[in-house]
Amino acid sequence: MRYALFFLSAAFVSFATQALDKAPVNAGPYVPSPSSVVADMLTLAEVGPKDFVIDLGSGDGRIVLTAAKVFGARGFGVDINEKLVKESNESAKLQGVADRASFTIQDLFKTDIRKATVLTMYLLPNTVNMLKDKLLSELNPGTRILSHDYPLSGWIPEQYRQFDLEDKVAITGVSTTLIYLYVVPAKAEGAWSARLPANLSKEPVRFSLKQQITRISGSARVGGKDVPLEDARLRGERLTFKLAIGGKPYDFTGIVKGQAIEGSVDGGGSKAAWSAAATK
Ligand SMILES: C[S@@+](CC[C@H](N)C(=O)[O-])C[C@H]1O[C@@H](n2cnc3c(N)ncnc32)[C@H](O)[C@@H]1O
């Protein structure tokens, strides 16, 4: 009997732990983004018919519905509130966009977001930041992320808008409204062996790049010296920097795709191709 009780209570503890594990984290209460903010967010990200928009915590569906109806995009939203998801799918039918906008009852932390070209969120500040690793690991470089009011700490926004909106006083107590636009960066960190135009170097040039999410810096081994890259920037897959070779400045542009970079170098009155391969 004692053993039976022990096993029963162990089973109960395990069941309760599993149930707790399964309860989704509440990422934020239902507060709709004002319609003008929705329009501003989608405009800032230049959403168009080629885009697939995912709204994490979609509320009444307004972001994905507007993206489909006004901007011609496709997409889906997820929310843990069953009633709001039902309402959103009904609105999609009523607005004639059910073939391009759908909504599911789902925990946003467990949602597969790999298909997004644009990802939107209006969530609590701490939950926005809980999503950072997921965003970096699942989203393709170049995907635009829009966050209403709360930034991703440590990420440099590509753009942001700040304005006053009276509608927001009832929501947050202040009229200040912020929209952050981020672009998911490619992974450029590491050592690269570059082939430059022969007039710049006949030998492969070693580049060392350091990356902190959207920030990039580094140097190139030129003429036996480590020369720092100036104005290095990484926007999605697009890497740009300036490098002085033989005392002359050159502008480098490249597209980072996995283990390769391909682009052009501009300077001294001519433009030519350069490429690089990641080294171990
Ligand atoms: C501030 S509202 C934003 C609604 C909509 N995105 C908008 O901007 O109008 C946040 C929404 O996230 C939903 N939510 C909270 N935690 C969630 C979770 N773990 N998974 C999915 N949705 C969640 C809430 O039910 C709520 O509808």
The ligand as a Tripos MOL2 file, in Angstrom:
@<TRIPOS>MOLECULE
LIG
   27    29     1     0     0
SMALL
NO_CHARGES

@<TRIPOS>ATOM
      1 C1         -0.8260   43.0620  -27.1580 C.3       1 LIG1
      2 S1         -1.7790   41.8000  -27.9690 S.3       1 LIG1
      3 C2         -1.3080   42.0960  -29.6580 C.3       1 LIG1
      4 C3         -2.3860   41.7410  -30.6600 C.3       1 LIG1
      5 C4         -2.0050   42.0240  -32.1060 C.3       1 LIG1
      6 N1         -0.7160   41.4740  -32.4570 N.3       1 LIG1
      7 C5         -1.9760   43.4980  -32.3880 C.2       1 LIG1
      8 O1         -0.8790   44.0870  -32.4620 O.co2     1 LIG1
      9 O2         -3.0830   44.0750  -32.4910 O.co2     1 LIG1
     10 C6         -0.8710   40.3280  -27.5090 C.3       1 LIG1
     11 C7         -1.5660   39.0320  -27.8770 C.3       1 LIG1
     12 O3         -0.6700   37.9520  -27.5810 O.3       1 LIG1
     13 C8         -1.4410   36.8330  -27.1580 C.3       1 LIG1
     14 N2         -0.5500   35.9180  -26.4210 N.ar      1 LIG1
     15 C9         -0.0230   36.0570  -25.1900 C.ar      1 LIG1
     16 N3          0.7730   35.0210  -24.9040 N.ar      1 LIG1
     17 C10         0.7640   34.1880  -25.9730 C.ar      1 LIG1
     18 C11         1.3960   32.9440  -26.2630 C.ar      1 LIG1
     19 N4          2.2280   32.3580  -25.4120 N.pl3     1 LIG1
     20 N5          1.1640   32.3900  -27.4760 N.ar      1 LIG1
     21 C12         0.3160   32.9780  -28.3770 C.ar      1 LIG1
     22 N6         -0.3130   34.1530  -28.1380 N.ar      1 LIG1
     23 C13        -0.0930   34.7580  -26.9620 C.ar      1 LIG1
     24 C14        -2.5420   37.4440  -26.3230 C.3       1 LIG1
     25 O4         -3.6570   36.5740  -26.2240 O.3       1 LIG1
     26 C15        -2.8460   38.7340  -27.1040 C.3       1 LIG1
     27 O5         -3.9060   38.5500  -28.0000 O.3       1 LIG1
@<TRIPOS>BOND
     1     1     2 1
     2     2     3 1
     3     2    10 1
     4     3     4 1
     5     4     5 1
     6     5     6 1
     7     5     7 1
     8     7     8 2
     9     7     9 1
    10    10    11 1
    11    11    12 1
    12    11    26 1
    13    12    13 1
    14    13    14 1
    15    13    24 1
    16    14    15 ar
    17    14    23 ar
    18    15    16 ar
    19    16    17 ar
    20    17    18 ar
    21    17    23 ar
    22    18    19 1
    23    18    20 ar
    24    20    21 ar
    25    21    22 ar
    26    22    23 ar
    27    24    25 1
    28    24    26 1
    29    26    27 1
@<TRIPOS>SUBSTRUCTURE
     1 LIG1         1 GROUP 0 **** ****
